[in-house]
C-alpha cells in the first residue's frame, strides 16, 4: 500500500499541490508571524507555491491575512520573496 501524500492549497493560484512543494507562513499561538521552512512549527499555517506570480496574487487579494486572521507586514512578504529566489 502506498503512503498518502499530504496536499495543501496555494493561496495565490488556488491549486492543490503536495505539502513538500509549498512554502508555509505560520502564526504562532503568541501571535507572531514567521516563515516556517521545515513545516513543523506549531500554529496556524498558510501555504503558497514558491512562485512570484502566486505571491503577488496572494498579496493583492490579502489572502494570507484572511487565512491567518492577522495583518501581515510587508517585510514578511519580502522575506518570502527572498526565500523563493534562494531556492531557485
N, C-alpha and C positions, 0 to 999 in steps of 0.2 A: 504494500500500500504506500502511495506517495504522500509525503508530508504536505500539509496545507500551507500555502504561501500567503502571508498577510497582505492585504491590499488596502490602500488608502486613496482618498480623492484629493486631487490638487485643487487648491482654492483659486488658482488662476484660470487654467484651461478646463477644469471640472472633469478631467479624465481620471479613471481608476488605474493605478499602477502599483506594482509591488512596493512595499514599505521601504525596502533597502535602496530603491532608486530615488526616493524622495528626501527632501530636507525638512527638518522639523523646527518650528518655533514653539517654545514652551513657556507657559505662565505658571510659575511655581505657586505653591499654597500661600506663600508670603506676598505674592502679587508682583514679583519681579519677572521681567521678560528676558529670555536669553535664547541663543541658538543652541540646539541640542544636537551635537554631531554624532553621538552614539545611539540616540533614540531610546535611552533608558531613563532619562530624568523624570522625576515624579511631577505631576501637574497636568494641566490641560494643554494639549498639543494641537498645532495646526500644521498641515503639510503643504509643501509646494514642490513642483518639479524644479530641477536645477537649470532652468532656462530663463533668460532675460525677459522674454515675452510674458511668461507666466507671472513673474514678479511684478511687471508693470500692470498687468490686468488686476492682480490682487491689490496693488496699491491704489489704483484708480477706483475700484469698486469698494474699497475698505473692507474686503472680505476677511482679512486676518483680524482686524479689530472686532468685527462681529463675532467671529469664531471664538476668540479669546476673552471676549467681554471686557476689554480694557483698551485704552489708547496705545498705539504703537509709535514710539519715537522714530523720526527719520534716520537716526544713526543706526538703528537695528536693521532697517532696510539696506543701508549701505554696507553693514557687516554681512548681511545675507548675499548681496551682490559680490562682495569681495570673496566670499567663500565659494560662490559659483565659479568665479574666474580661476580660483586656485585649483579647483577640481578638474578644469578642462585642460 
